[in-house]
Amino acid sequence: MLNNKSILITGGTGSFGKMFTQMILARYPNVKRLVIYSRDELKQFEMAQLFPVNKYPQIRFFIGDVRDGARFKRACEGIDVIIHAAALKQVPTAEYNPDECIKTNISGAQNVIDAALSMDIKIVVALSTDKAAAPINLYGATKLVSDKLFIAANNIKGKRDLRFSVVRYGNVMGSRGSVIPFFMEKRKEGTIPVTHKDMTRFNISLEEGVEMVLWAIENAIGSEIFVPKIPSFTIETLAKAIAPNCQIEYVGIRPGEKLHEEMITESDSYNTIEFDKYYAILPTDVDKKKYLEHYQAWEVEAGFKYNSGANTAWETVESLRDKIKKYVDPNFKPL
């Protein structure tokens, strides 16, 4: 599918970008070019040690910010596929610095779209977040706008052979700044800070996230927001899985946080189809029959909603420990 193709990933030095790079190089050894586009020279230097150019001549490291439309357009010369993973993602940071979050997550998204429309790109897949569904924080609100921009871009592509789609999923195990590495560090102090005993989150591994993006590249028609069927966990269960001998301290919900995360709202249900491992939220003005036939899908019931608190699939202490060992740290032991 991607052999002899050129791919660019924004935010390519992040957790997702590294895993995406690893899996692409292993699965598609004849990929023509893989451009790692990001603004941090140190992270690019560190990533280049993991994927040296003399071993992987397909890799290009391109310094730039998605806020800089001209620079990004230059990086897109000869590119076939864009994976847009760059974003400001920390909820408290976004609440305190809203203008910076808007510049990256909204203006940056528009720059990606403009480049794709002008540079003969074939496929764009943008990464979203569960926080974009019925957002209550600025980060989620900016990602909702970003999702809308990418979906609406399909309306202005004209006769171009170009598809824009969005992949939306929840908490990624072990990603930078996420709760698992935070808890593993805090357990050294003997106390784990848990926001609320009933707080829940969706759970997906980096590998599963990359697989979903690769699936979207191959299968998307365009205009879909794809949502995976994944399990939930309570934050308290995760704390017990990582540090059963530590004391749990309830510290309260932080500004901009929800008790449960949503990925499909009740209002979205009227435009949502279901199939295999995924849901797809469609725009209201598309031919739904075409999508139902393409994915061999069916419509969800009116009023359906998909949130981490009312999920039917749940992680246990044991399953979380198994996944942490598999996906995060093979030497992990509960303490």
Secondary structure as a PSIPRED ss2 file (coil, helix, strand):
# PSIPRED VFORMAT (PSIPRED V4.0)

   1 M C   1.000  0.000  0.000
   2 L C   1.000  0.000  0.000
   3 N C   1.000  0.000  0.000
   4 N C   1.000  0.000  0.000
   5 K C   1.000  0.000  0.000
   6 S E   0.000  0.000  1.000
   7 I E   0.000  0.000  1.000
   8 L E   0.000  0.000  1.000
   9 I E   0.000  0.000  1.000
  10 T E   0.000  0.000  1.000
  11 G C   1.000  0.000  0.000
  12 G C   1.000  0.000  0.000
  13 T C   1.000  0.000  0.000
  14 G C   1.000  0.000  0.000
  15 S H   0.000  1.000  0.000
  16 F H   0.000  1.000  0.000
  17 G H   0.000  1.000  0.000
  18 K H   0.000  1.000  0.000
  19 M H   0.000  1.000  0.000
  20 F H   0.000  1.000  0.000
  21 T H   0.000  1.000  0.000
  22 Q H   0.000  1.000  0.000
  23 M H   0.000  1.000  0.000
  24 I H   0.000  1.000  0.000
  25 L H   0.000  1.000  0.000
  26 A H   0.000  1.000  0.000
  27 R H   0.000  1.000  0.000
  28 Y C   1.000  0.000  0.000
  29 P C   1.000  0.000  0.000
  30 N C   1.000  0.000  0.000
  31 V C   1.000  0.000  0.000
  32 K C   1.000  0.000  0.000
  33 R E   0.000  0.000  1.000
  34 L E   0.000  0.000  1.000
  35 V E   0.000  0.000  1.000
  36 I E   0.000  0.000  1.000
  37 Y E   0.000  0.000  1.000
  38 S E   0.000  0.000  1.000
  39 R C   1.000  0.000  0.000
  40 D C   1.000  0.000  0.000
  41 E H   0.000  1.000  0.000
  42 L H   0.000  1.000  0.000
  43 K H   0.000  1.000  0.000
  44 Q H   0.000  1.000  0.000
  45 F H   0.000  1.000  0.000
  46 E H   0.000  1.000  0.000
  47 M H   0.000  1.000  0.000
  48 A H   0.000  1.000  0.000
  49 Q H   0.000  1.000  0.000
  50 L H   0.000  1.000  0.000
  51 F C   1.000  0.000  0.000
  52 P C   1.000  0.000  0.000
  53 V C   1.000  0.000  0.000
  54 N C   1.000  0.000  0.000
  55 K C   1.000  0.000  0.000
  56 Y C   1.000  0.000  0.000
  57 P C   1.000  0.000  0.000
  58 Q C   1.000  0.000  0.000
  59 I E   0.000  0.000  1.000
  60 R E   0.000  0.000  1.000
  61 F E   0.000  0.000  1.000
  62 F E   0.000  0.000  1.000
  63 I E   0.000  0.000  1.000
  64 G C   1.000  0.000  0.000
  65 D C   1.000  0.000  0.000
  66 V C   1.000  0.000  0.000
  67 R C   1.000  0.000  0.000
  68 D C   1.000  0.000  0.000
  69 G H   0.000  1.000  0.000
  70 A H   0.000  1.000  0.000
  71 R H   0.000  1.000  0.000
  72 F H   0.000  1.000  0.000
  73 K H   0.000  1.000  0.000
  74 R H   0.000  1.000  0.000
  75 A H   0.000  1.000  0.000
  76 C C   1.000  0.000  0.000
  77 E C   1.000  0.000  0.000
  78 G C   1.000  0.000  0.000
  79 I C   1.000  0.000  0.000
  80 D C   1.000  0.000  0.000
  81 V E   0.000  0.000  1.000
  82 I E   0.000  0.000  1.000
  83 I E   0.000  0.000  1.000
  84 H E   0.000  0.000  1.000
  85 A C   1.000  0.000  0.000
  86 A C   1.000  0.000  0.000
  87 A C   1.000  0.000  0.000
  88 L C   1.000  0.000  0.000
  89 K C   1.000  0.000  0.000
  90 Q C   1.000  0.000  0.000
  91 V H   0.000  1.000  0.000
  92 P H   0.000  1.000  0.000
  93 T H   0.000  1.000  0.000
  94 A H   0.000  1.000  0.000
  95 E H   0.000  1.000  0.000
  96 Y H   0.000  1.000  0.000
  97 N C   1.000  0.000  0.000
  98 P H   0.000  1.000  0.000
  99 D H   0.000  1.000  0.000
 100 E H   0.000  1.000  0.000
 101 C H   0.000  1.000  0.000
 102 I H   0.000  1.000  0.000
 103 K H   0.000  1.000  0.000
 104 T H   0.000  1.000  0.000
 105 N H   0.000  1.000  0.000
 106 I H   0.000  1.000  0.000
 107 S H   0.000  1.000  0.000
 108 G H   0.000  1.000  0.000
 109 A H   0.000  1.000  0.000
 110 Q H   0.000  1.000  0.000
 111 N H   0.000  1.000  0.000
 112 V H   0.000  1.000  0.000
 113 I H   0.000  1.000  0.000
 114 D H   0.000  1.000  0.000
 115 A H   0.000  1.000  0.000
 116 A H   0.000  1.000  0.000
 117 L H   0.000  1.000  0.000
 118 S H   0.000  1.000  0.000
 119 M C   1.000  0.000  0.000
 120 D C   1.000  0.000  0.000
 121 I C   1.000  0.000  0.000
 122 K C   1.000  0.000  0.000
 123 I E   0.000  0.000  1.000
 124 V E   0.000  0.000  1.000
 125 V E   0.000  0.000  1.000
 126 A E   0.000  0.000  1.000
 127 L E   0.000  0.000  1.000
 128 S C   1.000  0.000  0.000
 129 T C   1.000  0.000  0.000
 130 D H   0.000  1.000  0.000
 131 K H   0.000  1.000  0.000
 132 A H   0.000  1.000  0.000
 133 A C   1.000  0.000  0.000
 134 A C   1.000  0.000  0.000
 135 P C   1.000  0.000  0.000
 136 I C   1.000  0.000  0.000
 137 N C   1.000  0.000  0.000
 138 L H   0.000  1.000  0.000
 139 Y H   0.000  1.000  0.000
 140 G H   0.000  1.000  0.000
 141 A H   0.000  1.000  0.000
 142 T H   0.000  1.000  0.000
 143 K H   0.000  1.000  0.000
 144 L H   0.000  1.000  0.000
 145 V H   0.000  1.000  0.000
 146 S H   0.000  1.000  0.000
 147 D H   0.000  1.000  0.000
 148 K H   0.000  1.000  0.000
 149 L H   0.000  1.000  0.000
 150 F H   0.000  1.000  0.000
 151 I H   0.000  1.000  0.000
 152 A H   0.000  1.000  0.000
 153 A H   0.000  1.000  0.000
 154 N H   0.000  1.000  0.000
 155 N H   0.000  1.000  0.000
 156 I C   1.000  0.000  0.000
 157 K C   1.000  0.000  0.000
 158 G C   1.000  0.000  0.000
 159 K C   1.000  0.000  0.000
 160 R C   1.000  0.000  0.000
 161 D C   1.000  0.000  0.000
 162 L C   1.000  0.000  0.000
 163 R E   0.000  0.000  1.000
 164 F E   0.000  0.000  1.000
 165 S E   0.000  0.000  1.000
 166 V E   0.000  0.000  1.000
 167 V E   0.000  0.000  1.000
 168 R C   1.000  0.000  0.000
 169 Y C   1.000  0.000  0.000
 170 G C   1.000  0.000  0.000
 171 N E   0.000  0.000  1.000
 172 V E   0.000  0.000  1.000
 173 M C   1.000  0.000  0.000
 174 G C   1.000  0.000  0.000
 175 S C   1.000  0.000  0.000
 176 R C   1.000  0.000  0.000
 177 G C   1.000  0.000  0.000
 178 S C   1.000  0.000  0.000
 179 V H   0.000  1.000  0.000
 180 I H   0.000  1.000  0.000
 181 P H   0.000  1.000  0.000
 182 F H   0.000  1.000  0.000
 183 F H   0.000  1.000  0.000
 184 M H   0.000  1.000  0.000
 185 E H   0.000  1.000  0.000
 186 K H   0.000  1.000  0.000
 187 R H   0.000  1.000  0.000
 188 K H   0.000  1.000  0.000
 189 E H   0.000  1.000  0.000
 190 G C   1.000  0.000  0.000
 191 T E   0.000  0.000  1.000
 192 I E   0.000  0.000  1.000
 193 P E   0.000  0.000  1.000
 194 V E   0.000  0.000  1.000
 195 T C   1.000  0.000  0.000
 196 H C   1.000  0.000  0.000
 197 K C   1.000  0.000  0.000
 198 D C   1.000  0.000  0.000
 199 M C   1.000  0.000  0.000
 200 T E   0.000  0.000  1.000
 201 R E   0.000  0.000  1.000
 202 F E   0.000  0.000  1.000
 203 N E   0.000  0.000  1.000
 204 I E   0.000  0.000  1.000
 205 S C   1.000  0.000  0.000
 206 L H   0.000  1.000  0.000
 207 E H   0.000  1.000  0.000
 208 E H   0.000  1.000  0.000
 209 G H   0.000  1.000  0.000
 210 V H   0.000  1.000  0.000
 211 E H   0.000  1.000  0.000
 212 M H   0.000  1.000  0.000
 213 V H   0.000  1.000  0.000
 214 L H   0.000  1.000  0.000
 215 W H   0.000  1.000  0.000
 216 A H   0.000  1.000  0.000
 217 I H   0.000  1.000  0.000
 218 E H   0.000  1.000  0.000
 219 N H   0.000  1.000  0.000
 220 A C   1.000  0.000  0.000
 221 I C   1.000  0.000  0.000
 222 G C   1.000  0.000  0.000
 223 S C   1.000  0.000  0.000
 224 E C   1.000  0.000  0.000
 225 I E   0.000  0.000  1.000
 226 F E   0.000  0.000  1.000
 227 V E   0.000  0.000  1.000
 228 P E   0.000  0.000  1.000
 229 K C   1.000  0.000  0.000
 230 I C   1.000  0.000  0.000
 231 P C   1.000  0.000  0.000
 232 S E   0.000  0.000  1.000
 233 F E   0.000  0.000  1.000
 234 T E   0.000  0.000  1.000
 235 I H   0.000  1.000  0.000
 236 E H   0.000  1.000  0.000
 237 T H   0.000  1.000  0.000
 238 L H   0.000  1.000  0.000
 239 A H   0.000  1.000  0.000
 240 K H   0.000  1.000  0.000
 241 A H   0.000  1.000  0.000
 242 I H   0.000  1.000  0.000
 243 A C   1.000  0.000  0.000
 244 P C   1.000  0.000  0.000
 245 N C   1.000  0.000  0.000
 246 C C   1.000  0.000  0.000
 247 Q E   0.000  0.000  1.000
 248 I E   0.000  0.000  1.000
 249 E E   0.000  0.000  1.000
 250 Y E   0.000  0.000  1.000
 251 V C   1.000  0.000  0.000
 252 G C   1.000  0.000  0.000
 253 I C   1.000  0.000  0.000
 254 R C   1.000  0.000  0.000
 255 P C   1.000  0.000  0.000
 256 G C   1.000  0.000  0.000
 257 E C   1.000  0.000  0.000
 258 K C   1.000  0.000  0.000
 259 L C   1.000  0.000  0.000
 260 H C   1.000  0.000  0.000
 261 E C   1.000  0.000  0.000
 262 E E   0.000  0.000  1.000
 263 M E   0.000  0.000  1.000
 264 I E   0.000  0.000  1.000
 265 T C   1.000  0.000  0.000
 266 E C   1.000  0.000  0.000
 267 S H   0.000  1.000  0.000
 268 D H   0.000  1.000  0.000
 269 S H   0.000  1.000  0.000
 270 Y H   0.000  1.000  0.000
 271 N H   0.000  1.000  0.000
 272 T E   0.000  0.000  1.000
 273 I E   0.000  0.000  1.000
 274 E E   0.000  0.000  1.000
 275 F E   0.000  0.000  1.000
 276 D C   1.000  0.000  0.000
 277 K C   1.000  0.000  0.000
 278 Y E   0.000  0.000  1.000
 279 Y E   0.000  0.000  1.000
 280 A E   0.000  0.000  1.000
 281 I E   0.000  0.000  1.000
 282 L C   1.000  0.000  0.000
 283 P C   1.000  0.000  0.000
 284 T C   1.000  0.000  0.000
 285 D C   1.000  0.000  0.000
 286 V C   1.000  0.000  0.000
 287 D C   1.000  0.000  0.000
 288 K H   0.000  1.000  0.000
 289 K H   0.000  1.000  0.000
 290 K H   0.000  1.000  0.000
 291 Y H   0.000  1.000  0.000
 292 L H   0.000  1.000  0.000
 293 E H   0.000  1.000  0.000
 294 H H   0.000  1.000  0.000
 295 Y H   0.000  1.000  0.000
 296 Q C   1.000  0.000  0.000
 297 A C   1.000  0.000  0.000
 298 W E   0.000  0.000  1.000
 299 E E   0.000  0.000  1.000
 300 V C   1.000  0.000  0.000
 301 E C   1.000  0.000  0.000
 302 A C   1.000  0.000  0.000
 303 G C   1.000  0.000  0.000
 304 F C   1.000  0.000  0.000
 305 K C   1.000  0.000  0.000
 306 Y E   0.000  0.000  1.000
 307 N E   0.000  0.000  1.000
 308 S C   1.000  0.000  0.000
 309 G C   1.000  0.000  0.000
 310 A C   1.000  0.000  0.000
 311 N C   1.000  0.000  0.000
 312 T C   1.000  0.000  0.000
 313 A C   1.000  0.000  0.000
 314 W E   0.000  0.000  1.000
 315 E C   1.000  0.000  0.000
 316 T C   1.000  0.000  0.000
 317 V H   0.000  1.000  0.000
 318 E H   0.000  1.000  0.000
 319 S H   0.000  1.000  0.000
 320 L H   0.000  1.000  0.000
 321 R H   0.000  1.000  0.000
 322 D H   0.000  1.000  0.000
 323 K H   0.000  1.000  0.000
 324 I H   0.000  1.000  0.000
 325 K H   0.000  1.000  0.000
 326 K H   0.000  1.000  0.000
 327 Y H   0.000  1.000  0.000
 328 V H   0.000  1.000  0.000
 329 D C   1.000  0.000  0.000
 330 P C   1.000  0.000  0.000
 331 N C   1.000  0.000  0.000
 332 F C   1.000  0.000  0.000
 333 K C   1.000  0.000  0.000
 334 P C   1.000  0.000  0.000
 335 L C   1.000  0.000  0.000
